[in-house]
Amino acid sequence: MKGLIALPRQNQKCVLIIPARRHSTRLPDKLLLRQTGKTVLQHTFEAACEARIPRAALIATDDKDIAREARRFGARAIMTSADCASGTDRVAEVVRQLDDANIVINLQGDEPDIDPTAIDRLAESLLTDPTAAMATLATPIRDRMLLEDPACVKVVFDQQGRAMYFSRSAIPHVREWDDALLDAEPAQFYQHIGVYAYRRELLLRLAQLPPGKFEQLEKLEQLRVLENEETILVTEIDEPTRGIDTPEDYAAFVQRRMAG
């Protein structure tokens, strides 16, 4: 696609982009599943559109069936290269085509339960803090098995809400464990929620930076930002978002929607 994509003037401050990849190892074609009467992708898009601050929501994909489905339910689908290594790269490719988008929200297509107010709080954190280049979400961990699960990414942040480190290990490491730590207020442990807000400049630069040392060890892309001395703001939310990764996740989602 050549040229710039023009957004309506009122949409130019903040845009939300959903990178939508077709293939998934644990749940093939999960974005196109539609037992509820709507696809997972449509549920995610509709939840995103309920957010107040982003003034445009786009779907970025390299798959024609995903694009066709997006357009069927009225979303704007932008075709991207099949060579994008990550969702961040796919989002950055679209942003390069936008005539003006100062803050970019990156929301995965398999997050149909995302709370629109969490999106707004994420965007607002960058709008109100000019010193930060990126923002993300976190929620308290109250279960020790989750704390010790490497699939659950943890984050620690300072008193101003600036991320200090992300890890698959339990951080902070407690030398003398006490179960009461899991119930402490404020919370002692936080799960990272992989929804991001970027300033345009960082997003475009990030896609050009080589993977960092700690990023390669932990397999966590957000560490690249910290290794390049940029600030990531962490906004706390009460409950984790429930993404869809497995058949069990989808069955539980369908049950919740049908019950509601």
Secondary structure, DSSP 8 states (H G I E B T S, - for coil): --S-B---GGGSSEEEEEE--S--SSSTTGGG--TTSS-HHHHHHHHHHT-SS---EEEEES-HHHHHHHHHTT-EEEE--TT--SHHHHHHHHHTTBS--SEEEE--TT-TT--HHHHHHHHHHHHH-TT-SEEEEEEE---HHHHH-TTS-EEEE-TTSBEEEEESS-SS--SS--GGGGG-SS-S-EEEEEEEEEEHHHHHHHTTS---HHHHHHT-THHHHHHTT--EEEEE-SS------SHHHHHHHHHHHHH-
